[in-house]
Amino acid sequence: MVHGSVRDAEELKGLPLGVKALAAVPKKSAKEGRGLVDAPVAFAGARILPSWSLVADEDGVLLLPEPPSGGQSAG
């Protein structure tokens, strides 16, 4: 999950993981910092903690405060 833009969108499609971003742009970005690892973030009205799971597909994104239970349904 990228709260920003990515380059090389066609190459990213071939990776064995999903990439979600706000946009795809052809221009290389300026390097303005190293970023943070395992830090809380907030965007799109949600605060996301490092321990949360994120599940996404072409239709949307789901944030899970608790780890998934192995796919068992309650019904």
N, C-alpha and C positions, 0 to 999 in steps of 0.2 A: 504494500500500500504506500503510495507516494502522494503527499499533499503538495503537489507541484506538477511540473511537466517532465516528460521523459523523451529521450531521443531513440532512434533506431527501433521504432515500434514493430516493424516487421520481424526483426531479429528477436525481439522480446517474445513474440508469439510462439517462437520455436522452443523456448525454454520449458523445462519440465515443472514450472511453477507459474502461477498466475500473477500478473502485474496489473494493478489498478492505479491510474493516475488521472489528474485533472485534464491533461491535454498531452498531445504529442507535438513536438516542435523540432525542426531540422537544425536549429542553431545550437552550438555548444554553449553551455552556461559558464559563468565566471565562478571560480572557486573562492567562496567567501568564508568558509569555515569547515570544520571537520564533522559537525553534527554530534548527536548524542546516541548512546546505545542504552537500551533498557530504561528509558525515561518516560514518564507519563506524557501524553500528547493530547491536545484538544483541537478538534476541527469538526465542521458540519454539525455543531451543536452537541457533540459528544465528547466526554473525557474518557480516554482509553488508557488503561494501566498496562504495564509490561506483562503481567501474568495472564491477561485476557487472551482468549482465542478469537481469531478473525476468520470467518468462513465467507467466501465470495464466489460468485459465478457471473455470467453475462448479465443477469437480471438484477443483481444487487449485492449488498454486503450485510452480514449479520455479525454482531459482536456478542461474545459469550463470556460473561464475568467468571463463570466456572468452566473447567475443562469439560469437553464433550464426554458423555457417559458410555461411549462405545456404540452409539447408534440405536439403543433400545428405546422404543416409544412407550409413552405412558398409557396408551390405549390399547 
